[in-house]
C-alpha cells in the first residue's frame, strides 16, 4: 500500500469525532424508525455476490453485535435490532460459507452484560464451531456488569480463553498461537466497562469507567510480541476500542483509551501491520506510520456488514462484506418476508431515512419539489456509497449529482452542511478494501 498522510485515512480531530457521532445517529435512526412511517418501495437492491475462494487463511471480523434475545418484538415497526438473533445466525452462516476458518468478534457482544444473553450467544457460537468455524471473542464496553471478568471468561471459555497460549493476569487479554499457520492472534481487552465488573486479582479500573491498557497489560503484550518474534510468527491484533483516531485522547468522549498511543507504538516496534477494532459503529480506515487500523461497523444496521481478511505469505488483504441475509433466509427455511428480501428492505429503509431528513431540513430551508427529490436521491446515494465502501470511487459522480447543491442549501444551519461534505471529500479508497504487506523480516526490537 502506498504511504499516505495520517489525516487522509482520515483523522480530522474533533470534526471526525462529531462526524462519527452523526454516523452513529444514522444507524440509530435506522434501528428506531417510528411506527407509521411510509415505506418506500421499488428501490434497486444490489445482489450480494459470493466472494472468490480464499488464497490462504480467511478470517472474518465482526463487531458490535449487541445481541439481545429479549428485543425481538416484530409486532411494532420492523428494524434491524428486532432481528438481532437472526442476523447473528446469518453472520455465522455467511462467514463459514464464504470460506472463513476463523471469526473474530471484537466486543459489544451483547446489550447490558446479562448472564442469560451471554449464555444464549455462546450457544450460537458453539453451533458455529461444531460446523467448523473457530470463534474468538473479546469483551467490549457493553459486555460486563452484572457479569464480571471471571464470569465472562467462563462463559466464553471455548471461544479463546481455554485455548489461549497465554492470558494476561489483570485483564481479559489473551493470545492464541496457530503455529501451523505461522500466526499469533493477540486479543486485547480495552476495558471501558463498569469498574464493578473488574474482579481479576490485581486488576484496576479508571474513573468514569473509561477504557485503558494498564502498565501490567502493556508488559504482558510486549512479552507476547517477543514470543511471536522469536518463533517467527506473524501477528494479528484486535481490540474493541480504537487506537489511532484522535478522538480516543478526549476524556469523557465515549472513545477515550488510556495508553492507546503507547500500545500503537508497541505494535509498530514489533512490525504488526494491522489492528482491528469496532466501537464507533462505522467502517473506517486509519493509518499512522507502519500501523493501519480497520474499524468494523455495527452489525445491526445498514448494510449489516463485517470484514474479511485473507492472509497469505505476502500479506493480508482486507475487504468489506455484506451479510447475505436473503440467501441465508432462503437456505434455512425462514418465512418472515423481511428476511427473505432483506437487502431490498434495507435499501428502502435508507431511502426513507434520506427522505425524512430532507423533509425535516426543508421546513427551515424550503426547496422546490423537484429540488427536494433531487436532494433526497443525492443523500441516499452518498450514504449508500459510504456504507458500501464506494464513496471514494464514486466521489466525482456524487459531487456531480443534481441534488448536491440543493441538499447543502437545505442543510444550511444543520450538521449535515459540514459533516457530509467533509465525509465526501475525505472518505478513503481503502474503505473498499486494501492490502498490507508483512514485514520482510521479523524486527529485533
C-alpha angles and dihedrals in degrees: 000000000000117000114258135179114266094241091058092063075053135260117151099164113226092006091061090044093058091038089055091051090049091051090049087053088056090056091046091051092051088052095049108038105162121242116269098037110142113245120232112225136199098032112160108253120201116230116248102233127204117258120245115262112280119263096213128335116357117204124185120210124198131171142189100021092165090197112199115164089185091064100070103109103141094174090089126058109313122246136161094263094065088055093053096120092049094044092052090050089049091050093052091047094046094048091052096044090050091058103262115154095185132034120200116200107197102199144283086087095161140012117255102000094259116166094229092055092051091048092050093048091047087055091056091047091050090056090050091052091048085056091056103267115125111216126200120185140196130193122247133192093281098049106075133058123084083024111064129217091260093049092048092054090049093049091052098033091127093050103065109312100079093042095046118130086211138359127205109243096219103040141027091262116127141159132224123205122212099180090169086065096036090241142128117194109204110199111193125201106216093183113207090153128113116299086226088072095056108103106143112119110265094008121133139190137217130245111269089020091273123171122262150156110229123219090251092052092050090052091048091049091052090052089053091049089050089051091052091049092049092048093045093242127152115231131225113188131196138176138159101242122059127256108194110036110098089227089078089070093062115094115226091014092116088241102067115132117183113222092011092136092048092052091047088053089051092054091049091048091059096041099252104159101190139045119187122208145152131183098110092076091228139090115249140147124218131182133193116172111311094344123091123190123205117198114202117209134243109281099216099064139059121337097013090228140173137167133262123204125194112199117200135161089270101048148294124297116204123199136169117244130196114213108247094228093163092057093044090050092051094045094048098045099250115171102192106113092216092058093045091058098024098142093054091044091055091049089052091050091051092051090048090051090050092050093050094050093051090046090053094049094046091061085075099026107033123207131191115263094256092048090049092056091045090051091050092051091047093052092046092050093047095050093042090051092048097049092046094049096248102106096102091048092047097038096113092045092050092048091050095052114118089235095059097087097038091049094055090044089056091044095057107130093019130097090248089069092074111015096054092046089048091049092051092050098045107032104125124229088235088078086079091053140291142198128228125196122227115243111272092237135010109267118244094217 
